[in-house]
Amino acid sequence: MFTVDGLIDPALACQGSVYLDGVELGCNDPNGWTLKSPTQIELVGAACDAIQQGNHSVEGTFPCAVVSPLPN
């Protein structure tokens, strides 16, 4: 599970992209990623299995309209 620095709109989450070692993962894909909460992304299936072994890079990008700032 990965925590993001903002609130992701669940209805728009799949407009964002999550990458594992530079390869884009599918949103709501059984071997990709899901939005666990507005501040947490979870890798599932094969993507989750992969990060359990060795060193890997996970990166996410989301359009500004999808993410709002965390409340103070």
C-alpha positions as CSV (number, residue, x, y, z in Angstrom):
1,M,0.0,0.0,0.0
2,F,1.3,3.5,-0.9
3,T,0.2,6.8,0.6
4,V,-0.2,9.8,-1.6
5,D,0.2,13.5,-0.7
6,G,-3.3,14.6,-1.6
7,L,-6.9,13.3,-1.9
8,I,-7.6,11.4,-5.0
9,D,-11.2,11.6,-6.2
10,P,-12.4,7.9,-6.4
11,A,-14.6,8.6,-9.4
12,L,-11.7,10.0,-11.4
13,A,-8.8,7.8,-10.0
14,C,-8.4,5.8,-13.2
15,Q,-7.5,9.0,-15.1
16,G,-4.2,8.7,-13.2
17,S,-1.3,6.3,-14.0
18,V,0.7,4.0,-11.8
19,Y,4.0,2.5,-13.0
20,L,6.0,-0.4,-11.7
21,D,9.6,-0.3,-13.0
22,G,8.4,2.1,-15.8
23,V,5.6,-0.2,-17.0
24,E,2.1,1.2,-16.6
25,L,-0.3,-0.9,-14.5
26,G,-4.0,-1.1,-15.1
27,C,-6.4,0.7,-12.9
28,N,-8.8,-1.7,-11.2
29,D,-7.0,-4.5,-13.0
30,P,-6.6,-7.8,-11.0
31,N,-2.8,-7.5,-11.6
32,G,-2.5,-3.7,-11.4
33,W,-3.6,-1.2,-8.9
34,T,-6.7,0.0,-7.0
35,L,-7.6,3.0,-5.0
36,K,-7.9,1.7,-1.4
37,S,-8.9,5.1,0.0
38,P,-8.6,8.7,-1.2
39,T,-5.0,8.7,0.1
40,Q,-3.9,5.1,-0.5
41,I,-3.1,3.1,-3.7
42,E,-2.8,-0.6,-3.5
43,L,-0.9,-2.9,-5.9
44,V,-2.7,-6.2,-6.4
45,G,-2.1,-9.6,-8.0
46,A,1.1,-9.9,-10.0
47,A,2.1,-6.3,-9.3
48,C,1.9,-6.9,-5.6
49,D,3.8,-10.2,-5.9
50,A,6.5,-8.4,-7.9
51,I,7.2,-5.7,-5.3
52,Q,7.6,-8.4,-2.6
53,Q,10.8,-9.6,-4.3
54,G,13.8,-7.3,-4.9
55,N,14.0,-3.6,-5.4
56,H,11.4,-1.9,-7.6
57,S,10.3,1.5,-8.6
58,V,6.7,2.5,-8.1
59,E,5.5,5.9,-9.5
60,G,2.1,7.5,-9.9
61,T,0.9,10.5,-11.8
62,F,-2.5,12.1,-11.6
63,P,-4.0,15.1,-13.4
64,C,-4.6,18.1,-11.1
65,A,-8.4,17.8,-11.4
66,V,-8.1,14.3,-9.9
67,V,-6.1,15.2,-6.7
68,S,-7.0,17.9,-4.2
69,P,-4.7,19.1,-1.3
70,L,-4.9,17.5,2.1
71,P,-6.8,19.6,4.6
72,N,-4.6,21.4,7.1
